[in-house]
Amino acid sequence: MDCLFCHIINKTLATEFVYEDDLVVAFNDIHPKAPIHQLIIPKKHIATINDLTNEDAQMIGRLYLTAKELAKQQGVADTGYRLVMNCNKHGGQEVYHLHLHFLAKRQMTWPPG
């Protein structure tokens, strides 16, 4: 499989992690949409939200707990941040490895898109 994020996780593509544990990693997005735009991804390859199983529940929880920790570390927990997970082409997914966008340090508008 030739997955960009798997290469990053396996460190065959150099990327500086802002966070890493046994289940997930986080790093800065190369095309940021906000002053802080990081991607939080599971180490396990899962293509889309539709491919999740019950066994992935702990890992999904870890994605969100990592976002909470990043928000505290970067001083945006109180002012706010946005978390986005896209699914498939019409949902805006470009890399088919599950990932959570962490965006902060600007006013987010609604509706997005």
NORGISUL-V918975 format. One record per residue. PHI is phi in whole degrees, 0 to 359 (999 if undefined). PSI is psi in whole degrees, -180 to 180 (none if undefined). BURIAL is + if it has 24 or more other ideal C-beta (glycine too) atoms within 12 Angstrom, else -. Layout:
phi = [PHI,PHI]
psi = [PSI,PSI]
burial = [BURIAL,BURIAL]
This chain:
phi = [999,250,258,306,290,296,298,295,299,279,62,270,230,296,212,275,277,268,200,205,219,288,248,220,228,222,206,288,290,282,234,295,253,203,306,246,218,239,251,248,229,285,289,282,286,226,294,219,303,296,266,293,235,302,292,270,302,297,294,297,301,296,303,286,293,294,301,301,294,299,298,295,298,262,72,242,300,277,279,117,200,238,243,224,230,268,224,65,304,290,275,95,286,250,251,271,215,318,203,250,277,247,239,200,77,204,289,272,255,222,279,285,108]
psi = [136,74,124,-48,-32,-38,-41,-46,-42,0,28,-7,114,122,136,122,138,-12,144,137,-164,-20,-29,161,160,144,164,138,138,-14,70,142,5,162,-36,118,104,154,132,120,147,149,-27,132,119,120,-51,171,-36,-17,1,149,171,-31,-15,1,-44,-42,-41,-42,-40,-36,-46,-36,-33,-42,-43,-44,-43,-40,-43,-47,-34,7,27,6,-40,-34,-28,161,168,141,132,135,116,154,117,178,-53,-19,-6,9,129,-35,123,63,118,134,149,123,131,112,137,174,23,159,125,143,164,135,151,169,none]
burial = [-,-,-,-,+,+,-,+,+,-,-,-,-,-,+,-,-,+,+,-,-,-,+,+,+,+,+,+,+,-,-,-,+,+,-,+,+,+,+,+,+,+,+,+,+,+,-,-,-,-,-,-,-,-,-,-,-,-,+,+,-,+,+,+,-,+,+,-,+,+,+,-,-,+,-,+,-,-,-,-,+,+,+,+,+,+,-,-,-,-,-,-,+,-,+,+,+,+,+,+,+,+,+,+,-,-,-,+,-,-,-,-,-]
